[in-house]
């Protein structure tokens, strides 16, 4: 069950005996508090399927704040892409003025390094191939290569640049979104209610130290509620570190 900002504003006015003329201000303060909670405590990732153009770019959603996962969706399983902040963000254009993909961002020198498209150190091919068979031995190549592809966020253009992407799979992004609705219909999780009331009381009287202390206490209680685990989840977490392995020495 959830409550709208409008419903909580009505409840606050009734409980505190506030003047109905303050409704707009109170509602605005609640939205401000919810925006704060959404970014650090209560935010639930939204999921979108990205539409990638021929220049290997996808537009960021208008309410995008921060991604939590960018991945390929294959047979119902997400396989994360790798972050590569070395990808070139400058645009390249064809003779008609259309944006085109950077060739080097996709297949540098047309060489497959066994774990993805990339530029390899000069000593990388020392004994890596024999009779057409890949043997590994990628000396000097880091283990952070990602065979699924790479991405880089271009915040200035509000876009995502991709490289070496497997186009046979759907690309999805999970991200924290901004609260862009102030019409009173935004739904509030029950865990947030007391904290948002305390935040509103504090903002109405910012110099009131007791109001600030009450807010901090309610905010802490809210975080504990959102972070609690069940007995089964605690057991699974403990057992995940119980791995049978041979003793050394």
C-alpha positions as CSV (number, residue, x, y, z in Angstrom):
1,X,0.0,0.0,0.0
2,X,1.2,3.5,-0.8
3,X,0.0,7.1,-0.3
4,X,0.1,10.1,-2.6
5,X,1.7,13.4,-1.8
6,X,-1.7,15.0,-1.9
7,X,-3.1,12.6,0.7
8,X,-0.2,13.1,3.0
9,X,-0.5,16.9,2.7
10,X,-4.2,16.6,3.7
11,X,-3.3,14.4,6.6
12,X,-0.5,16.8,7.7
13,X,-2.8,19.8,7.6
14,X,-5.5,18.0,9.6
15,X,-3.1,16.7,12.3
16,X,-1.1,19.9,12.7
17,X,-4.1,22.3,12.4
18,X,-2.4,24.1,9.5
19,X,-4.1,26.6,7.4
20,X,-5.4,25.2,4.1
21,X,-3.7,28.2,2.3
22,X,-0.4,26.5,3.1
23,X,-1.2,23.4,1.1
24,X,0.9,24.4,-1.9
25,X,3.9,25.1,0.2
26,X,3.6,22.0,2.3
27,X,3.2,19.9,-0.8
28,X,6.3,21.4,-2.2
29,X,8.3,20.7,0.9
30,X,7.2,17.1,0.9
31,X,8.3,16.7,-2.7
32,X,11.7,18.2,-1.8
33,X,12.1,15.7,1.0
34,X,11.0,12.8,-1.2
35,X,13.5,13.8,-3.9
36,X,16.2,13.6,-1.2
37,X,15.0,10.2,0.0
38,X,14.7,8.9,-3.5
39,X,18.4,9.6,-4.2
40,X,19.9,8.1,-1.0
41,X,17.4,5.7,0.5
42,X,14.0,4.8,-1.0
43,X,14.7,5.0,-4.7
44,X,13.7,1.9,-6.7
45,X,15.5,1.5,-10.0
46,X,13.4,2.0,-13.2
47,X,14.1,-0.3,-16.1
48,X,14.1,0.8,-19.7
49,X,15.1,-0.8,-23.0
50,X,17.6,1.4,-24.8
51,X,17.2,2.3,-28.5
52,X,20.7,2.5,-30.0
53,X,21.2,4.4,-33.2
54,X,23.6,3.7,-36.0
55,X,26.2,5.9,-34.4
56,X,26.2,3.6,-31.3
57,X,24.5,6.2,-29.1
58,X,21.4,5.9,-27.0
59,X,19.5,8.8,-25.4
60,X,19.3,9.0,-21.5
61,X,15.8,9.1,-20.1
62,X,14.6,12.6,-19.2
63,X,14.3,11.6,-15.5
64,X,17.7,9.9,-15.3
65,X,19.9,10.5,-12.2
66,X,22.3,7.5,-11.9
67,X,22.5,4.1,-13.5
68,X,22.7,1.0,-11.3
69,X,23.1,-1.5,-14.2
70,X,23.6,-1.4,-18.0
71,X,23.4,-4.9,-19.4
72,X,22.5,-7.3,-22.2
73,X,19.3,-9.2,-21.6
74,X,19.9,-12.8,-22.9
75,X,17.4,-15.5,-22.2
76,X,16.0,-13.7,-19.2
77,X,19.5,-13.1,-17.6
78,X,21.3,-9.8,-17.4
79,X,25.0,-9.7,-18.5
80,X,26.6,-6.4,-17.5
81,X,28.5,-4.3,-20.0
82,X,31.9,-2.8,-19.0
83,X,32.4,0.9,-18.2
84,X,35.1,2.4,-20.4
85,X,35.8,6.1,-19.8
86,X,38.4,6.1,-22.6
87,X,35.8,5.9,-25.4
88,X,35.9,9.0,-27.6
89,X,32.9,11.3,-27.0
90,X,33.6,13.7,-29.9
91,X,31.2,13.3,-32.7
92,X,32.2,12.1,-36.2
93,X,30.2,12.9,-39.3
94,X,29.8,11.5,-42.8
95,X,29.7,13.5,-46.0
96,X,26.0,14.2,-45.5
97,X,26.5,15.6,-42.0
98,X,25.1,12.5,-40.2
99,X,26.7,11.3,-37.0
100,X,28.5,8.0,-37.5
101,X,30.2,5.6,-35.1
102,X,33.9,5.8,-34.3
103,X,35.4,2.7,-36.0
104,X,38.1,2.4,-33.3
105,X,35.5,2.3,-30.6
106,X,34.1,-0.9,-32.1
107,X,36.8,-3.0,-33.6
108,X,40.3,-1.4,-33.3
109,X,42.5,-2.7,-36.1
110,X,39.9,-5.4,-36.7
111,X,41.6,-7.6,-34.1
112,X,39.8,-9.9,-31.7
113,X,41.8,-10.4,-28.6
114,X,39.9,-13.5,-27.3
115,X,38.0,-11.5,-24.7
116,X,36.7,-8.6,-26.7
117,X,37.7,-6.1,-29.3
118,X,40.6,-4.0,-28.1
119,X,44.1,-2.7,-28.6
120,X,46.7,-5.1,-27.2
121,X,50.2,-4.6,-26.0
122,X,52.9,-5.5,-28.5
123,X,53.8,-8.7,-26.6
124,X,50.2,-9.9,-26.2
125,X,50.4,-12.4,-29.1
126,X,53.4,-14.3,-27.7
127,X,52.1,-17.9,-28.0
128,X,48.4,-17.0,-27.9
129,X,47.5,-18.9,-31.1
130,X,48.5,-22.4,-32.4
131,X,47.1,-24.1,-35.4
132,X,44.2,-21.7,-35.4
133,X,43.4,-22.5,-31.7
134,X,43.3,-19.7,-29.1
135,X,45.5,-20.7,-26.2
136,X,45.0,-17.8,-23.8
137,X,48.4,-16.4,-22.6
138,X,47.3,-12.8,-23.1
139,X,50.4,-11.4,-21.4
140,X,50.0,-7.8,-20.4
141,X,46.2,-7.7,-20.9
142,X,44.2,-6.9,-17.9
143,X,41.4,-9.1,-16.6
144,X,38.8,-6.3,-16.8
145,X,38.0,-6.9,-20.5
146,X,34.3,-7.5,-21.2
147,X,33.2,-9.6,-24.1
148,X,29.7,-8.2,-24.0
149,X,30.7,-4.7,-24.9
150,X,31.4,-1.3,-23.2
151,X,29.7,1.9,-22.5
152,X,30.4,5.5,-21.4
153,X,28.0,8.1,-20.1
154,X,28.0,11.4,-21.9
155,X,26.3,13.7,-19.4
156,X,26.7,16.9,-21.5
157,X,24.8,15.4,-24.4
158,X,22.5,13.2,-22.1
159,X,23.6,10.1,-24.1
160,X,25.3,6.8,-23.7
161,X,28.0,5.7,-26.1
162,X,28.5,2.0,-26.7
163,X,31.4,0.0,-28.1
164,X,31.9,-3.6,-29.3
165,X,28.3,-4.3,-28.5
166,X,26.6,-7.6,-29.2
167,X,23.6,-6.4,-31.3
168,X,21.8,-9.7,-31.1
169,X,20.7,-9.0,-27.5
170,X,18.5,-6.3,-26.0
171,X,20.3,-3.6,-24.0
172,X,18.5,-2.5,-20.8
173,X,19.4,0.0,-18.2
174,X,18.3,0.1,-14.5
175,X,18.6,3.6,-13.1
176,X,17.5,5.9,-10.3
177,X,15.0,8.4,-11.6
178,X,14.2,11.9,-10.5
179,X,10.9,12.8,-8.8
180,X,9.5,15.0,-11.6
181,X,5.9,15.0,-10.5
182,X,4.7,17.7,-8.2
183,X,1.0,17.4,-9.0
184,X,0.3,15.5,-5.8
185,X,-0.1,12.1,-7.4
186,X,3.4,10.8,-6.7
187,X,3.1,7.6,-4.6
188,X,5.0,7.5,-1.3
189,X,6.2,4.3,0.4
190,X,4.8,3.9,3.9
191,X,8.3,3.6,5.3
192,X,8.9,7.3,4.3
193,X,5.8,8.9,5.9
194,X,7.0,9.7,9.4
195,X,10.4,10.9,7.9
196,X,8.7,13.2,5.4
197,X,6.4,14.6,8.1
198,X,9.4,15.3,10.3
199,X,11.3,16.8,7.3
200,X,8.4,19.1,6.6
201,X,8.2,20.3,10.2
202,X,11.9,21.1,10.2
203,X,11.8,23.0,6.9
204,X,8.9,25.1,8.2
205,X,11.2,26.1,11.1
206,X,14.8,25.5,10.0
207,X,16.3,27.0,13.2
208,X,14.4,24.6,15.5
209,X,17.0,22.2,16.7
210,X,14.4,19.8,18.2
211,X,12.6,19.6,14.8
212,X,16.0,18.9,13.1
213,X,16.8,16.1,15.7
214,X,13.4,14.6,15.2
215,X,13.9,14.5,11.4
216,X,17.4,12.9,11.8
217,X,15.9,10.2,14.1
218,X,13.0,9.5,11.7
219,X,15.4,9.4,8.7
220,X,17.6,6.9,10.5
221,X,14.5,4.7,11.3
222,X,13.5,4.9,7.6
223,X,16.9,3.7,6.4
224,X,16.8,0.8,8.8
225,X,13.4,-0.3,7.6
226,X,14.5,-0.2,3.9
227,X,17.7,-2.1,4.8
228,X,16.3,-4.9,6.9
229,X,16.8,-8.5,5.8
230,X,14.7,-11.6,6.4
231,X,16.2,-14.6,8.3
232,X,16.4,-16.6,5.1
233,X,18.4,-13.7,3.4
234,X,20.8,-13.5,6.3
235,X,21.3,-17.3,6.1
236,X,21.9,-17.2,2.4
237,X,24.4,-14.4,2.8
238,X,26.3,-16.4,5.5
239,X,26.3,-19.6,3.5
240,X,27.5,-17.9,0.3
241,X,30.9,-17.6,2.0
242,X,31.0,-21.3,2.9
243,X,33.0,-22.8,0.0
244,X,34.6,-26.2,0.2
245,X,38.2,-26.0,-1.1
246,X,41.4,-28.1,-0.6
247,X,43.8,-27.0,2.0
248,X,47.2,-25.6,0.8
249,X,50.4,-26.9,2.2
